[in-house]
Amino acid sequence: MHPADAVIALLVMAGACALQGSLGFGANLVAAPILVLLHENFVPGPIIVATAVLNLLVMRREGPQRVDRTINSAIAGQILGIISAGIALKLLAQKPLSLLFAGLILLAVALSAAGWSLAKTHANLAAVGLLSGFMGTVSGVGGPPIALAYHEAEAPILRPTLARFFTVGNLVAIPTLIVLGRLDQSDLLAIAVLVPGALVGYALSNRLAHRLDHRSVRPLILGLSFLAAIAVIVRTLFA
């Protein structure tokens, strides 16, 4: 890994985690498609490890008292999604996996841009959790489906609720990737780059949490993610 790429990756992760620590989601939607262009080893394992650190810190800061308890249905679906993603990662070669990654990013952008309203029934939340778990394990980006279900929640509720959801997903996805050989000693350098970025981003979010409005920054997040996903597709098909 070139030192310049490492510095850029750290800064990207810091900015993305500052957004998630403030808004409740969005770190990997911003960071993953950029990081994979810098070095494929950043995704999915190292970025999941880094955001696990972020989510644990956000959970500690926000406390459990404001968590929306309906998230437990989504967590159950998420675990099934992670298992399904593990099977996909085991079966797919690198090129189709890269295209699947880019396709899931574009799906995530579409879901975020659509702003559809979704009734928070147990069945709907379980289905959304399954999709989020699958997307998050394969591409590192699992936030948009679950954020869609809670898009009307105020930030003080959204942050701890999604932090709990993501933390459980991280803690299931990490050992799954280790068992599959998708997270091993070769990823330690990438983890060592991204985790400090997550810590810096969390520190920044402590100042931004009460200032940022997700409606004002969402177009930038979606536009950047869309362009990066297209770049991944072009690189995969024509490199």
Buried (B, 14 or more C-beta within 10 A) or exposed (E): EEEEBBEBBBEBBBBBBBBBBBBBBBBBBBBBBBBBBBBBBBBBBBBBBBBBBBBBBBBEBBEEEBBBEBBBBBBBBBBBBBBBBBEBBEEBEEEEBBBBBBBBBBBBBEBBBEEEEBEBEEEBBBBBBBBBBBBBBBBBBBBBBBBBBBBEBEBEBBBBBBBBBBBBBBBBBBEBBEEBEBBEEEBEBBBEBBBBBBBBBBBBBBEBBEEBEBEEBBEEBBEBBBEBBBBBBEEBEEE
